[in-house]
Amino acid sequence: MPLSLRKRIAAKESNRDEISDDPDGDQIRLLPDFTQAVSKQRAAFTEVRGLLRNCEGVRYGLKYPAILMITTSGGHEASFSDPKLAKEFVLNKWCARLHNGHVLETRITTDQAEAVAFSTLLARRLILFSWKKAAPPSHKRWVEEVMSHLKLEQLKHTTRGSIAKYYKVWQPFLSYFENEFSNIKIT
């Protein structure tokens, strides 16, 4: 016999489980809703779950109240109650999601993943600006574009007091630029 609306409300208010039969005779178990705090904790894992959707051979799920369980095809398991730790783990171990949805399987830091996303964003921007031209933009032009935007990145990190982080992330690219394109002046 199905639960009446009054019984459902009473079960929800009393915060207890209620078992009932549906019209087909199957048993239905009504559980209380998540509290607002638990809902916020679970919602904090949305970004990490988005990253995991693009990783092949990885299964994941949220356990109550808000614990992210990750299982690989090899049987390795990991659980996280902190979304920041889960994100860093996913980016370091399996995949870094780029802005266009492609997945790069490698072990890189979160900062490096952001640098890759930033530079590919500039590459796509350059392609869009020249999509009607007969020839695609050159690699040299993309490097110039990244270098011109790095001045803004450096300014951002300087104002935030994280200039060491800027050099840690961007020094490999800056060194490459100095070695390969030493004749180019960026204004």
Secondary structure as GFF3:
##gff-version 3
##sequence-region A 1 187
A	DSSP	alpha_helix	5	14	.	.	.	ID=ss1
A	DSSP	beta_strand	18	21	.	.	.	ID=ss2
A	DSSP	beta_strand	27	30	.	.	.	ID=ss3
A	DSSP	alpha_helix	36	43	.	.	.	ID=ss4
A	DSSP	alpha_helix	46	53	.	.	.	ID=ss5
A	DSSP	beta_strand	58	63	.	.	.	ID=ss6
A	DSSP	beta_strand	67	72	.	.	.	ID=ss7
A	DSSP	beta_strand	77	80	.	.	.	ID=ss8
A	DSSP	alpha_helix	83	93	.	.	.	ID=ss9
A	DSSP	beta_strand	96	97	.	.	.	ID=ss10
A	DSSP	beta_strand	103	104	.	.	.	ID=ss11
A	DSSP	alpha_helix	110	129	.	.	.	ID=ss12
A	DSSP	alpha_helix	139	160	.	.	.	ID=ss13
A	DSSP	alpha_helix	163	180	.	.	.	ID=ss14
###
